[in-house]
Amino acid sequence: MRKVLTVVAWSVVVSAAGLAAEPVDRAVPAKLSDASAACVACHQDQTAGLVGEWRYSRHSAANVGCYECHGAQPGDPDAYEHNGYTIAVIVSPKDCSNCHVNEFNEFEASHHANAGMILGSLDNVLGEVVEGPNAAISGCKQCHGSEVKVRADRTLDPTTWPNSGMGRINPDGSKGSCAACHSRHSFDAALARQPENCGKCHLGPDHPQKEIYEESKHGIACFANIDRMNLHNKSWIVGVDYSAAPTCATCHMSATADLPLTHDVGSRISWTLRPAISQKIDAAALGQGKKVKSWEDRRADMKDVCATCHTSAYVDNFYTQYDAVVNEYNAKFAIPATGIYNKLRASGLITSDVDFDDEIEWTYFYLWHHEGRRARMGTAMFAPDYTQWHGFFEVAERFYVEFIPEVREILEGAEKLGGEKQQAAREISDMIDATLAKPEHEWFIGKESPEVKAARKKAAEEFKSRYGK
């Protein structure tokens, strides 16, 4: 285990330094160990920017230098000799835990820590197989994290490094990269508090949290009042140190008057919006054989954050709307589409051993992985355009105009095969008919009541009279 100083000794050093509320000026010299002083003497010429950022950091103010983080033991898998010192390039969360043990333990319990374990996911199939391995190396794994491999000469395999993915699997066996949020070498908390920091990974067609935040009132308030956000302050308690707006870190990590800061970013999330069908997050965990904090406790913690700026009635009504959206998405689109799709695979009407070789597989993937996520996430984060036009509108179009017709085309072909596949096709056809016969789909098959049709026609005529045809 890599330990240049013991945890106890480090605690004394850090406590004595006081970790100033503001990063120190670059020109202020640090009282360094001989090993770190030797590193700085060389690297301030070779990599001046790196040393400059370190001098700006609270690490520098606490006399935490290069060797205190990069120093290694000869038996470490990635250790090598460099100018008379045994060092390692990678500073892993295990190394950081020598000082930041609470943060390490909280991160280890988080979903972020397992972000690198995507080998069996459909996303990984797209990256590694459909798109190509280099797309995955420079794309998927730069967010999710690679498994960093050490070559025989103790250098890091370039197909796995550089990488600061959130769930990186390190040579010492630890998971994650603190630098994913606290970028080297300033490790500035202000950076981790910025919403753009999360946007490195949380943006794009399938998880556009950055864009959603920018559309929301929260994002608008933050960008308008960035000079009031107190981002560099050591203490960063919403309602105490700032009140202008919340960022991603505010809601998912930061302290309130009643809650401590946490590095388990999912601990305040009550629904999981990742899969095709949303579940309360503790139910989803039980399905994986794990027990976690209940969704009620998670929601109570998030409500505590909301209550800093909003009344209890406002917060409760928001969650009523949010739950209604997720439940409607599940019942109207996700559950029937998933049932039909799974039956197609199980019956052999499409291949089940190869992903993305059938058109319907792409259609279903878009429906839940792209449009369905956007609809749910937009609601979760106050972005109506993502709930509607980028979300439910595209879910509906995909379901009615592509998914259902494509399934029916598959069933027509299966009818000619006879036997078990013909029987399966008829069962799936019955599933479609039963789905579309439900009240929420009656408009599609022309079975709405005359009263509903008349009311809609009247409303349309009134709209035209106001705005013209």
C-alpha positions in Angstrom: 0.0 0.0 0.0 1.4 3.4 -1.0 2.0 5.6 2.0 4.7 8.2 2.1 3.4 9.5 5.4 0.9 7.9 7.7 -2.7 9.1 7.8 -2.1 10.4 11.3 0.9 12.4 10.4 -0.8 13.8 7.3 -3.8 14.9 9.4 -1.4 16.9 11.6 0.2 18.5 8.6 -3.1 19.4 6.9 -4.6 20.7 10.2 -1.6 22.8 11.0 -1.7 24.4 7.6 -5.4 25.4 8.0 -6.2 25.0 4.3 -6.7 28.7 3.7 -10.2 29.8 2.6 -8.7 31.1 -0.7 -6.0 29.3 -2.8 -2.6 30.8 -2.1 -0.9 33.2 -4.5 1.4 31.4 -7.0 4.4 33.3 -5.8 4.2 32.1 -2.1 6.9 29.4 -1.5 5.9 26.2 0.2 8.0 24.5 2.9 8.5 21.3 1.1 10.0 17.9 1.8 13.4 17.4 0.1 11.8 15.0 -2.4 9.1 17.4 -3.4 11.5 20.3 -3.6 13.6 18.3 -6.0 10.6 17.6 -8.1 9.6 21.3 -8.2 13.2 22.4 -9.0 13.1 20.3 -12.2 9.4 20.6 -13.2 9.1 24.3 -12.8 11.1 24.6 -16.0 9.9 21.5 -17.8 6.2 21.7 -17.0 5.7 25.3 -15.7 1.9 25.2 -16.0 1.7 22.1 -13.8 3.8 23.6 -11.1 2.0 26.9 -11.3 -1.4 25.3 -10.8 0.1 23.3 -7.8 1.4 26.6 -6.3 -2.1 28.0 -6.6 -3.6 25.0 -4.7 -4.4 24.5 -1.1 -2.1 21.5 -1.3 0.8 23.9 -1.7 -0.4 25.9 1.3 -0.4 22.7 3.4 3.1 21.7 2.2 1.7 18.8 0.3 4.0 18.5 -2.7 4.7 16.2 -5.7 6.2 13.4 -3.8 3.6 13.3 -1.1 1.1 12.3 -3.8 3.2 10.6 -6.4 5.6 8.7 -4.1 5.3 5.0 -4.3 6.6 1.7 -2.8 8.8 -0.5 -5.0 6.2 -3.3 -5.0 3.4 -1.1 -6.3 2.3 -2.3 -9.8 2.9 1.0 -11.5 6.0 2.2 -9.5 9.2 3.1 -11.3 12.5 4.8 -10.5 12.8 8.4 -11.5 15.8 10.6 -10.6 16.5 8.6 -7.5 12.9 8.4 -6.2 10.3 5.7 -6.5 7.2 7.2 -7.9 4.0 6.4 -9.8 2.2 8.6 -12.4 -1.3 7.8 -11.3 -2.5 9.3 -8.0 -5.5 7.1 -7.2 -8.4 7.6 -4.8 -6.6 5.1 -2.5 -3.6 7.5 -2.4 -5.9 10.5 -1.8 -7.5 8.6 1.1 -4.3 9.0 3.1 -5.7 12.4 3.9 -9.3 12.4 2.6 -10.6 9.2 4.1 -14.3 10.3 4.4 -14.4 11.5 0.8 -12.9 8.2 -0.3 -15.4 6.1 1.6 -18.3 8.1 0.3 -17.1 7.9 -3.3 -16.5 4.2 -3.0 -20.2 3.7 -2.1 -21.4 5.8 -5.1 -22.6 4.9 -8.5 -19.8 7.0 -9.9 -17.2 4.6 -8.5 -18.6 1.8 -10.7 -18.9 3.9 -13.9 -16.0 2.0 -15.5 -17.8 -1.4 -15.2 -19.6 -1.0 -18.5 -18.3 -4.1 -20.4 -21.7 -5.8 -20.7 -23.7 -2.6 -21.4 -25.4 -1.8 -24.7 -23.5 1.5 -24.7 -20.3 -0.5 -24.6 -21.4 -2.7 -27.4 -22.0 0.4 -29.5 -18.6 1.8 -28.7 -16.4 -1.3 -28.8 -18.1 -3.2 -31.6 -20.5 -1.1 -33.7 -18.4 2.1 -33.7 -14.9 0.6 -33.1 -12.5 0.2 -30.2 -10.7 3.5 -30.7 -14.0 5.4 -30.5 -14.5 3.7 -27.1 -11.0 4.5 -25.9 -11.3 8.2 -26.7 -15.0 8.5 -26.1 -16.8 6.1 -23.7 -13.9 5.4 -21.5 -12.9 9.1 -21.1 -16.1 9.5 -19.1 -16.7 6.1 -17.7 -13.0 5.3 -17.1 -10.7 2.7 -18.5 -9.0 -0.1 -16.7 -5.4 1.3 -16.6 -2.9 -1.3 -17.6 0.8 -1.3 -16.8 3.2 -2.7 -19.4 6.2 -4.8 -18.7 8.5 -1.8 -18.6 6.3 -0.1 -16.0 5.0 2.4 -18.5 1.2 2.9 -18.8 -0.5 1.3 -21.8 -1.5 4.1 -24.2 -4.8 2.4 -25.0 -5.8 2.9 -21.3 -4.0 6.1 -20.4 -4.3 9.1 -20.3 -7.7 8.7 -18.7 -9.5 10.6 -15.9 -12.8 8.8 -16.3 -15.0 8.9 -13.2 -14.9 5.1 -12.7 -11.4 4.4 -13.8 -10.0 1.1 -12.5 -6.5 1.9 -11.2 -3.4 -0.4 -11.0 -3.7 -0.5 -7.2 -7.2 -1.9 -7.5 -9.1 1.2 -6.4 -11.9 2.7 -8.5 -12.3 6.2 -9.7 -10.4 9.4 -10.4 -10.6 12.3 -8.0 -9.2 14.4 -10.9 -12.4 13.8 -12.8 -13.9 16.6 -10.8 -10.9 18.2 -9.0 -8.7 18.7 -12.1 -4.9 18.5 -11.7 -3.0 20.2 -10.2 -4.9 23.0 -8.5 -7.6 20.5 -7.4 -9.8 23.6 -6.9 -13.1 23.0 -5.2 -14.5 25.9 -7.2 -14.0 23.9 -10.4 -16.0 20.9 -9.0 -18.8 23.3 -8.0 -19.2 24.7 -11.5 -22.0 23.0 -13.5 -19.8 22.9 -16.6 -17.6 20.5 -14.7 -20.3 17.8 -14.7 -21.0 18.6 -18.3 -17.8 16.8 -19.5 -19.9 13.6 -19.2 -23.5 14.6 -18.5 -24.5 16.1 -21.8 -25.6 14.9 -25.2 -28.6 13.0 -26.6 -28.9 10.3 -23.9 -28.1 12.3 -20.7 -28.2 16.0 -21.4 -28.1 17.2 -17.8 -25.8 20.1 -18.7 -28.1 21.4 -21.4 -31.2 20.8 -19.2 -29.6 22.8 -16.3 -28.7 25.6 -18.7 -32.4 25.9 -19.7 -33.7 25.7 -16.2 -34.3 28.7 -13.9 -31.5 27.3 -11.7 -29.0 27.5 -14.5 -30.1 31.0 -15.6 -29.8 32.3 -12.1 -26.4 30.8 -11.6 -24.9 32.3 -14.8 -26.5 35.7 -14.1 -25.1 35.7 -10.6 -21.8 33.8 -10.8 -20.0 36.6 -8.9 -22.3 35.9 -5.9 -21.8 32.2 -5.8 -18.7 32.3 -3.5 -17.2 29.3 -5.4 -13.8 29.6 -3.8 -14.9 29.6 -0.2 -13.8 26.7 2.0 -17.2 26.5 3.5 -19.9 26.3 0.8 -23.3 25.8 2.5 -26.3 26.8 0.5 -28.3 29.5 2.3 -25.3 30.4 4.4 -22.3 31.0 2.1 -24.5 31.7 -1.0 -28.1 31.9 -2.1 -28.1 33.1 -5.7 -28.6 29.7 -7.3 -27.9 26.0 -6.9 -25.4 24.1 -9.1 -25.2 20.4 -9.7 -23.0 20.1 -6.7 -25.4 22.0 -4.5 -28.3 19.6 -5.0 -26.3 16.3 -5.2 -23.3 16.8 -2.9 -23.0 20.0 -1.0 -23.9 20.7 2.6 -27.0 22.5 3.9 -27.6 23.7 7.4 -28.8 20.2 8.3 -27.0 17.9 5.8 -23.2 17.3 5.6 -21.3 17.4 2.3 -21.2 14.0 0.5 -19.2 12.5 -2.3 -21.9 9.9 -3.0 -23.6 11.9 -5.7 -26.6 9.5 -5.9 -27.5 9.6 -2.3 -30.3 12.2 -2.8 -31.8 10.6 -5.9 -35.1 8.8 -5.4 -35.9 7.5 -9.0 -33.4 5.9 -11.3 -33.9 7.4 -14.8 -31.2 5.4 -16.5 -33.0 2.1 -17.5 -35.8 1.6 -20.0 -38.4 1.5 -17.1 -37.8 3.7 -14.2 -37.9 2.3 -10.7 -37.5 3.8 -7.2 -33.8 3.5 -6.7 -33.9 1.1 -3.7 -36.1 -1.3 -5.6 -33.7 -1.2 -8.5 -30.8 -2.0 -6.2 -32.7 -4.9 -4.6 -33.2 -6.3 -8.1 -29.4 -6.4 -8.3 -29.1 -8.1 -5.0 -28.1 -5.0 -3.1 -29.6 -3.0 -0.2 -29.3 0.8 -0.2 -30.8 3.8 1.5 -34.5 3.9 0.9 -36.0 6.2 -1.7 -38.0 8.0 0.9 -34.8 8.9 2.9 -33.1 10.0 -0.3 -36.0 12.2 -1.3 -36.1 13.7 2.2 -32.5 14.7 1.9 -33.1 16.3 -1.5 -36.1 18.1 -0.1 -33.9 19.5 2.6 -31.8 21.1 -0.1 -34.8 22.5 -1.9 -36.2 23.9 1.4 -33.4 26.3 1.6 -35.0 28.4 -1.1 -38.6 27.0 -1.6 -41.6 26.4 0.6 -42.6 22.8 1.5 -45.8 23.2 -0.6 -43.8 24.2 -3.6 -41.4 21.2 -3.2 -44.1 18.7 -2.5 -46.1 19.9 -5.6 -43.0 19.6 -7.8 -42.5 16.0 -6.7 -46.2 15.3 -7.4 -45.6 16.5 -11.0 -42.3 14.7 -11.3 -43.7 11.3 -10.1 -46.7 11.7 -12.5 -44.4 12.2 -15.5 -42.2 9.2 -14.6 -45.3 7.0 -14.0 -46.9 8.1 -17.2 -43.8 7.5 -19.3 -43.5 4.0 -17.7 -47.1 3.0 -18.2 -47.9 4.6 -21.6 -44.7 3.8 -23.4 -41.8 2.0 -21.6 -43.6 -1.0 -20.1 -45.6 -2.0 -23.2 -42.6 -1.3 -25.6 -40.3 -3.3 -23.3 -42.7 -6.2 -23.0 -43.2 -6.4 -26.8 -39.5 -6.0 -27.5 -38.5 -8.7 -25.0 -41.1 -11.1 -26.5 -39.6 -10.5 -29.9 -36.2 -11.5 -28.7 -37.3 -14.4 -26.6 -39.4 -15.9 -29.4 -36.5 -15.7 -32.0 -38.4 -13.2 -34.2 -35.3 -11.0 -33.9 -31.8 -12.2 -32.9 -31.1 -12.3 -29.2 -27.4 -13.1 -29.3 -26.3 -10.1 -31.4 -27.2 -6.5 -30.5 -28.1 -3.8 -33.0 -28.3 -6.0 -36.1 -32.1 -5.6 -36.3 -33.7 -2.2 -37.1 -36.1 -2.6 -34.2 -33.2 -2.8 -31.8 -32.1 0.7 -32.8 -35.7 2.0 -32.6 -36.3 0.6 -29.1 -32.9 1.9 -27.9 -33.7 5.4 -29.1 -37.1 5.3 -27.5 -35.9 4.6 -23.9 -32.2 5.4 -24.0 -32.4 8.8 -25.7 -35.9 10.3 -25.9 -37.2 8.5 -22.8 -34.3 9.6 -20.6 -34.6 13.2 -21.9 -38.3 13.4 -21.0 -37.7 12.1 -17.5 -34.5 14.1 -16.8 -36.0 17.3 -18.2 -38.8 17.0 -15.6 -36.4 16.2 -12.8 -34.4 19.4 -13.4 -37.0 22.0 -14.4 -36.5 22.0 -18.2 -39.9 22.0 -19.9 -38.5 21.9 -23.5 -36.6 18.7 -22.7 -39.7 17.2 -21.1 -41.8 18.1 -24.1 -40.1 18.6 -27.5 -36.9 16.8 -26.8 -38.6 14.2 -24.7 -42.3 13.1 -24.8 -42.9 14.4 -28.3 -40.0 12.3 -29.6 -40.9 9.3 -27.4 -44.4 9.4 -28.9 -43.2 9.7 -32.5 -40.8 6.9 -32.0 -43.5 4.7 -30.4 -46.4 5.3 -32.8 -44.6 6.0 -36.1 -41.6 3.7 -35.9 -41.8 1.1 -33.2 -45.3 -0.2 -33.6 -45.2 -0.3 -37.5 -41.8 -2.0 -37.4 -43.1 -4.7 -35.0 -46.1 -5.3 -37.2 -43.9 -5.7 -40.2 -41.9 -8.4 -38.3 -45.1 -10.1 -37.3 -46.3 -10.2 -40.9 -43.2 -12.0 -41.9 -43.5 -14.5 -39.0 -47.1 -15.4 -40.0 -45.7 -17.1 -43.1 -43.3 -19.2 -41.1 -45.9 -21.3 -39.2 -45.2 -23.2 -36.0 -43.9 -21.6 -32.8 -42.9 -18.4 -34.5 -46.3 -17.9 -36.0 -47.8 -18.5 -32.6 -45.4 -16.0 -31.0 -46.3 -13.4 -33.7 -50.0 -13.8 -32.8 -49.3 -13.4 -29.1 -47.3 -10.2 -29.7 -50.0 -8.9 -32.0 -52.5 -9.4 -29.1 -50.1 -7.5 -26.9 -50.1 -4.6 -29.3 -53.9 -4.6 -29.6 -54.3 -4.7 -25.8 -51.9 -1.8 -25.4 -53.6 0.4 -28.0 -57.0 -0.3 -26.6 -56.1 1.4 -23.3 -57.6 4.9 -22.8 -54.3 6.7 -23.3 -53.9 5.3 -26.8 -57.5 5.4 -28.0 -56.8 8.6 -30.0 -54.4 6.5 -32.2 -56.9 3.9 -33.2 -59.8 6.4 -33.5 -61.7 5.1 -30.5 -62.0 8.3 -28.5 -65.5 9.1 -27.3 -67.6 11.6 -29.3 -67.6 14.0 -26.3 -63.7 14.1 -26.2 -63.5 14.6 -29.9 -66.1 17.4 -29.8 -64.2 19.1 -27.0 -60.9 19.0 -28.8 -62.6 20.2 -32.0 -64.1 23.2 -30.2 -60.7 24.1 -28.6 -59.0 23.9 -32.0 -61.6 26.2 -33.5 -61.2 28.7 -30.7 -57.4 28.6 -31.1 -57.7 29.3 -34.9 -60.1 32.2 -34.2 -57.4 33.8 -32.0 -54.3 33.2 -34.2 -55.7 32.4 -37.6 -55.2 29.3 -39.6 
